[in-house]
Amino acid sequence: MIRDLGALYLKDQPSKSQLIQPRPFCHALVLIPCSEQKNVAGVQGLGQPFMNIQNLRNRLLQIVQLTPNLADRPENLRGILNPNAVLTRAIDLYKGRFYAKGGNSLRAILSGSHPSTSVTIVSAFYGLVKLDEDLKEYDLKMGDTLHNGMKVYEFWQQNQLWQILLNHITQNSITHVWSLLPDSLPDVPYHRVFNQLWRVLRNTQVQCFHVQVLGAGSGTGFKRAEWLNAVLNANPQYLVGMPFPPVRFPAIPRCTFNYARC
């Protein structure tokens, strides 16, 4: 009888081909732009700056100080050029249309509600910013011209901001990168700051996509925030390719998204 029970037990076990193989852990990084509109609220966070970025920030600050039309901007005088300026957590500082629409999603990610997803802000002055990092007020655009004739986005290109982001991707085992960054000249060439990163990652297992909104024009940033909301509400696993996100969402009618390989 014991032998019969054993045979029955073995018969009911799935074969090796039937076993579900565990998926490797996947982690998505979403890149979003900073915002021209800001609100100094004095709400402080706990986030620490990206490793090795402070020297680049200090270098850019010195150049801004030497560029009269940038140094004289009231926001810079009150903020980055003022040693005693009020600090505000990044997620509370930025108040543009993306943050108005996507703020709840960003706060959910920050709280840990979506453990396989993280967000990094790309800032014209600070470079790379964590959602809970403390920042000073500033007024600087990627397309602004520095006193040496270089554009701000060119400063970040030449000083290899992409390498700091690559190190972050590697150290945190990130498998998917979603760029929600604008890339229009003259003011918002954000995505191209990382052109060298995109070239390097093409030879790795990391999958990178630039989320584009067909026909959205000046409303693209707002639509990208809607896209992030829709993805997190429908299936956060879209961000790690399980499955790949659709090009249309019921929550965003009359809008088609394109996912261009970076």
C-alpha positions in Angstrom: 0.0 0.0 0.0 2.8 2.4 0.9 4.4 1.6 -2.5 1.1 2.4 -4.3 0.7 5.7 -2.5 4.2 6.6 -3.4 3.6 5.8 -7.0 0.4 8.0 -6.9 2.3 10.8 -5.4 5.0 10.7 -8.1 2.4 10.5 -10.8 0.7 13.7 -9.7 3.9 15.8 -9.6 4.5 18.1 -12.6 7.3 17.3 -14.9 10.4 19.5 -15.2 9.0 21.0 -18.4 5.8 21.9 -16.5 7.4 23.7 -13.6 7.1 27.5 -13.7 10.6 29.0 -13.8 11.0 31.9 -11.5 11.6 35.2 -13.2 14.7 37.2 -12.4 14.0 40.3 -10.3 13.4 43.3 -12.6 13.6 46.9 -11.6 12.5 49.9 -13.7 13.9 53.5 -13.6 11.7 56.3 -14.8 13.4 59.6 -15.8 11.3 62.7 -15.5 12.2 66.4 -16.1 12.3 69.1 -13.5 9.8 72.0 -13.7 10.2 75.7 -14.4 7.4 76.4 -11.8 8.5 75.9 -8.3 7.1 76.3 -4.8 9.5 76.9 -1.9 7.7 75.1 0.9 10.4 74.3 3.4 9.3 70.6 3.5 12.5 68.6 3.9 13.3 65.0 3.0 15.8 62.4 3.8 17.3 61.7 0.3 21.0 61.9 -0.2 22.5 63.2 -3.5 23.8 60.8 -6.1 27.3 59.7 -5.6 30.0 61.9 -7.2 27.5 64.6 -8.4 28.2 67.3 -5.9 31.5 68.3 -7.6 29.6 68.9 -10.9 27.0 70.9 -9.1 29.6 73.1 -7.5 31.4 73.6 -10.9 28.1 74.7 -12.5 27.3 77.0 -9.6 30.7 78.8 -10.2 29.9 79.2 -13.9 26.4 80.5 -13.1 28.0 83.1 -10.8 30.1 84.3 -13.7 27.2 84.6 -16.0 25.5 87.9 -15.2 22.1 87.2 -16.8 21.8 84.0 -14.9 23.3 85.2 -11.6 20.9 88.2 -11.5 17.7 86.1 -11.8 15.7 86.6 -8.6 15.1 82.8 -8.1 18.9 82.2 -8.1 19.6 85.1 -5.8 17.1 83.8 -3.3 18.1 80.1 -3.8 21.3 78.6 -5.1 23.4 81.7 -4.7 22.2 82.2 -1.1 24.0 80.1 1.5 21.1 80.4 3.9 18.3 79.6 1.3 15.4 77.5 2.4 15.5 73.8 1.4 12.5 72.0 -0.1 12.1 68.4 -0.9 12.2 67.9 -4.7 8.8 66.3 -5.0 7.3 69.4 -3.2 9.5 72.0 -5.0 8.5 71.3 -8.5 5.0 72.4 -9.5 4.7 72.2 -13.3 2.0 70.4 -15.2 3.7 67.0 -15.0 3.9 67.2 -11.2 0.3 68.5 -10.9 -1.0 65.5 -13.0 1.5 62.8 -11.8 2.1 63.9 -8.3 0.1 61.1 -6.7 1.9 58.5 -8.7 5.3 60.0 -7.7 4.3 60.0 -4.1 3.2 56.4 -4.3 6.5 55.4 -5.8 8.4 57.3 -3.1 6.3 55.6 -0.4 7.3 52.2 -1.6 3.9 51.2 -3.1 5.7 50.1 -6.3 8.9 48.4 -5.1 10.0 47.5 -8.6 10.0 51.1 -9.8 12.0 54.2 -8.9 12.1 57.7 -10.3 14.9 60.1 -11.0 14.4 63.8 -11.8 16.7 65.4 -14.4 17.4 69.0 -13.4 19.1 71.7 -15.4 21.0 72.8 -12.2 21.2 69.8 -10.0 21.7 67.2 -12.7 20.2 64.0 -11.2 17.8 64.4 -8.3 16.0 61.9 -6.0 12.3 62.6 -5.2 13.1 63.1 -1.5 16.3 65.1 -1.9 16.4 68.7 -0.5 17.0 71.4 -3.0 17.3 75.2 -3.2 15.2 77.4 -5.5 16.7 78.1 -8.9 15.9 79.3 -12.4 18.0 77.6 -15.0 17.1 75.9 -18.3 18.9 73.2 -20.3 19.0 75.6 -23.2 20.5 78.6 -21.3 23.8 79.9 -22.4 26.7 80.0 -19.9 29.3 82.8 -19.9 31.7 80.6 -21.9 29.2 80.1 -24.7 28.3 76.6 -23.7 24.7 75.6 -23.3 23.7 74.0 -19.9 22.8 70.7 -21.5 26.3 70.7 -23.2 27.8 71.2 -19.7 26.2 68.1 -18.5 27.1 66.2 -21.6 30.8 67.2 -21.4 31.0 66.5 -17.7 29.6 63.0 -18.2 26.4 63.2 -16.2 25.5 60.0 -18.1 28.3 58.1 -16.3 26.8 58.9 -12.9 23.5 57.6 -14.1 25.1 54.5 -15.6 26.7 53.7 -12.3 23.3 54.1 -10.6 21.7 51.7 -13.1 24.5 49.2 -12.6 24.6 49.3 -8.8 20.8 49.1 -8.4 20.4 46.2 -11.0 18.0 48.3 -13.1 16.7 46.3 -16.1 14.4 48.8 -17.7 14.7 52.6 -18.2 11.8 54.7 -19.3 12.6 58.3 -20.4 9.8 60.7 -20.0 12.2 63.5 -20.9 11.5 66.2 -23.5 14.1 66.8 -26.2 13.2 70.0 -28.0 15.5 72.9 -28.7 16.1 75.5 -27.7 14.9 75.2 -24.1 14.3 71.6 -23.2 16.9 69.3 -24.7 16.9 66.9 -21.7 16.9 63.4 -23.3 20.0 64.1 -25.4 22.0 64.8 -22.3 22.3 61.1 -22.0 23.1 60.2 -25.7 26.3 58.5 -24.7 24.4 56.5 -22.0 21.9 55.2 -24.6 24.8 54.1 -26.9 26.5 52.2 -24.1 23.3 50.5 -22.9 22.5 49.2 -26.3 25.3 46.7 -25.7 23.8 45.5 -22.4 20.7 43.7 -21.2 19.2 46.9 -20.0 16.2 47.9 -22.1 15.6 51.7 -22.6 12.7 53.4 -24.1 11.8 57.1 -24.8 8.0 57.5 -24.3 6.7 59.7 -27.2 3.2 61.0 -27.6 2.0 61.2 -31.2 0.5 64.5 -32.0 0.5 65.9 -28.5 2.7 69.0 -29.3 3.1 71.3 -26.3 0.9 69.0 -24.2 3.4 66.1 -24.4 4.7 66.5 -20.8 1.2 66.4 -19.4 0.4 63.3 -21.5 3.5 61.6 -20.2 2.3 62.1 -16.7 -1.0 60.7 -17.7 0.8 57.7 -19.2 2.7 57.1 -15.9 -0.6 57.2 -14.0 -2.3 54.8 -16.4 0.6 52.3 -16.3 0.7 52.2 -12.5 -3.1 52.0 -12.2 -3.5 49.3 -14.9 -0.4 47.1 -14.3 2.9 48.4 -12.8 4.6 45.3 -14.2 4.3 47.0 -17.6 7.4 49.0 -16.6 9.5 45.8 -16.4 8.0 44.3 -19.6 5.6 41.9 -18.1 3.9 42.4 -20.5 5.0 45.4 -22.6 2.7 48.4 -22.2 0.0 49.0 -24.8 0.2 52.0 -27.1 -3.3 53.1 -26.0 -5.0 53.3 -22.6 -8.8 53.6 -22.0 -8.0 56.3 -19.4 -6.3 58.5 -22.1 -8.7 58.5 -25.0 -7.6 59.7 -28.5 -3.9 59.4 -27.5 -1.3 57.0 -28.9 2.1 56.4 -27.4 5.2 55.3 -29.1 8.1 53.6 -27.3 11.3 54.4 -29.2 14.4 52.5 -28.4 16.9 54.9 -26.8 
